[in-house]
Amino acid sequence: MAFRLTDPAASRVTVVANEFIDNCMVSANGEYVKVYLYLLRHQAEQIEIGDIAGALNHTEADVRRALAYWERAGLVCCTESQIPARKAVQSQTEEKPSAVSQSYGQDDLNRLSGDDAFAELLYIAQKYMNKVFSQRECQIFAYLYDGLHMRPDLLEYLVEYCVQLGHANIRYIEAVALNWHQKGITTVDSARTYAVSYSKDSFAVMKAFGLTDRKPAPAEQQIIEKWFQEWGFTRELVLEACRRTIEAIHSPSFKYTDTILSDWKKAGVHCMEDVLRLDRERGKKRAEEKGRPVSQSASGRRISNQFHNFEQRDVDYDALILEQLRQK
C-alpha cells in the first residue's frame, strides 16, 4: 500500500534535511524527534519550554531531556532564555560521598571518557542540577553507572526526581540511587511506580499531622523514608503512630512518632494485632506495678475495675517520658 501527501503545495512547508532523516533520527527516540520537528516548524520564533510541552503533550522534564540530547548532537542551540535554569536547592551541610563511590577515581573517569552514554548522562545531569560537576560528583555518577550498572535513562530520571523534590545535592541523589539498587529497581517505569507509592505515604503522614499546607522538610522527608523504607512499616502502622502522637502531646512531632515506631521495631511489631498485644502487655505490667489486678474480656481488651470505671487511652507513656527526657 502506497501513501502520499495530499496537495502539499496548498500549505506552508517545513523542510527536514536528509542528513537528519538518514543519520540523526535513527538513533533518537520518537519523543526527541517530535521536539526537534516542533522546533524546526517554529525556528523563526522564540520558543519556551512550556510552549513545547503544551503543544506536544509532554512534561517540561521530557522536553528538557530532548533539548539536551539535540544540543549535544549539535543541532540545537539553547540559550538561557529558552531553557530556564532549574533552581538548585543546596543542602545545609556538604556531606561526603560513600566509601564505595570514593573508590572510583580519575583512572575510572579516564576509562569512561570514551563512553558516549556516560558523557551524555553527565551532560544532562549537570543541566538538571544547574551546575558544572566536580571530580567527586563525576566519581559518584561513574560508580552508579559503571559499578552498579544502573541504566543511563534510570539515572537521568533519578536526577530529575530528586531535583523536583528540592534535593539537588549529590549525597542525597547517591542515597536514593543506592536505595533503588537495593530494592532491585532497574527501569524508569519501576522507579516511577515506587516514587508514586512513596509520595502517597508521605502525603498520608502530613495529612495525619494536619500539615497539608506544605511538603515535608528535608529532615522530615528522611525520617519518613526511614519509617517506610528502612524499617519497613506499613502505612497503617505509621499512621497509628502519628495518631498516638497527636493524642499524647496534642501537636505533630516527627521526633515523638519516631520514638514510638523505634519502640515498636524493637518489640518486633509487624501489624496492628502486634500493637494491641504490646498495649495489653504494658497495661498489665503497669497495673501489676501499682498493685491493681487487671481482668480481660474475651476479645483481649482490658476491663476497668470498680475504682477506675472509665475507658483509658492506649498511649505509649514510656515513649512520652523518653521524649521529655531527651528534650531536657
Disulfide bonds with the S-S distance in Angstrom:
none
